Amino acid sequence: MEQQGGRLLLELPEEVLVHIFSFLQAREIYHVERVCKILYRLTNDEGLWRVFCRRSWRNTRGGDRIEENQQHTNRWKRAFFYREHAERSWKAQGKSKVSAAY
């Protein structure tokens, strides 16, 4: 029965799946992206990671933009985890939040 449920999920339009994923926490996406190649591709959507960045950085300067001249893909995903890592490092050192990563 679980197999059939999984297939039903993949029958949803890609835009709907990406929208559903936007309600998850960024860390939960790691579990989703490991299910299959289709979900991996969908969970690496730039728009999805832009949502995570905006949600996480809504009260800081620079949270709505990243370097547009970067050549690699997943700019927003990389920015999200770079910023998260920087904030954890600052907290460990007893410093305040990072005001703008980009």
C-alpha positions as CSV (number, residue, x, y, z in Angstrom):
1,M,0.0,0.0,0.0
2,E,2.9,2.4,0.8
3,Q,4.2,2.0,-2.8
4,Q,1.0,3.1,-4.3
5,G,0.8,6.2,-2.0
6,G,4.3,7.2,-3.0
7,R,3.4,7.0,-6.7
8,L,0.3,9.1,-6.1
9,L,2.4,11.8,-4.6
10,L,4.6,11.9,-7.7
11,E,1.5,12.3,-9.8
12,L,0.9,15.8,-8.4
13,P,2.1,18.7,-10.6
14,E,5.7,19.7,-9.8
15,E,4.6,23.2,-8.8
16,V,2.2,21.8,-6.2
17,L,5.0,19.5,-4.8
18,V,7.4,22.4,-4.5
19,H,4.7,24.5,-2.8
20,I,4.1,21.7,-0.3
21,F,7.8,21.4,0.4
22,S,7.9,25.1,1.2
23,F,6.0,24.3,4.4
24,L,8.7,22.0,5.6
25,Q,11.8,23.0,7.6
26,A,14.9,23.3,5.5
27,R,16.5,20.4,7.4
28,E,13.5,18.2,6.6
29,I,14.1,18.6,2.9
30,Y,17.2,16.5,3.2
31,H,15.0,13.5,4.0
32,V,12.7,14.2,1.1
33,E,15.5,14.7,-1.4
34,R,16.9,11.2,-0.7
35,V,13.7,9.4,-1.7
36,C,14.2,9.5,-5.5
37,K,15.7,11.4,-8.3
38,I,12.5,13.3,-9.1
39,L,12.1,14.6,-5.5
40,Y,15.8,15.4,-5.4
41,R,15.4,17.6,-8.4
42,L,12.3,19.3,-7.0
43,T,13.8,19.9,-3.6
44,N,16.7,21.7,-5.3
45,D,14.4,24.3,-6.8
46,E,15.8,27.8,-6.6
47,G,12.4,29.3,-5.7
48,L,12.0,26.8,-2.8
49,W,15.3,27.8,-1.3
50,R,14.5,31.5,-1.8
51,V,11.4,30.9,0.3
52,F,13.6,29.3,3.1
53,C,16.0,32.3,2.9
54,R,13.3,34.9,3.1
55,R,11.6,33.1,6.0
56,S,14.9,32.7,7.9
57,W,16.3,36.2,7.2
58,R,13.1,38.3,7.2
59,N,14.3,40.6,9.9
60,T,17.8,41.3,8.6
61,R,19.4,43.4,5.9
62,G,20.4,41.7,2.7
63,G,18.0,38.7,3.3
64,D,16.3,39.2,0.0
65,R,19.3,39.2,-2.3
66,I,22.3,37.1,-3.0
67,E,25.1,37.5,-5.5
68,E,23.5,37.2,-9.0
69,N,26.9,36.7,-10.7
70,Q,27.5,33.3,-9.2
71,Q,27.9,30.7,-11.9
72,H,26.9,27.6,-9.9
73,T,23.4,26.4,-9.4
74,N,21.4,26.3,-6.1
75,R,22.6,29.8,-5.1
76,W,19.8,30.2,-2.6
77,K,20.4,26.7,-1.1
78,R,24.1,27.5,-0.7
79,A,23.4,30.9,0.8
80,F,20.9,29.4,3.3
81,F,23.4,26.9,4.6
82,Y,26.3,29.3,4.5
83,R,24.3,31.8,6.6
84,E,23.1,29.0,9.0
85,H,26.6,27.8,9.5
86,A,27.9,31.4,10.1
87,E,25.1,32.0,12.7
88,R,25.9,28.8,14.6
89,S,29.6,29.8,14.7
90,W,28.8,33.2,16.0
91,K,26.5,31.8,18.6
92,A,29.2,29.4,19.7
93,Q,31.5,32.4,20.1
94,G,28.9,34.3,22.1
95,K,28.4,36.9,19.4
96,S,25.1,38.3,18.1
97,K,23.3,37.2,14.9
98,V,24.9,37.8,11.5
99,S,23.4,40.9,10.0
100,A,23.9,40.1,6.3
101,A,25.7,37.2,4.7
102,Y,25.5,38.7,1.2
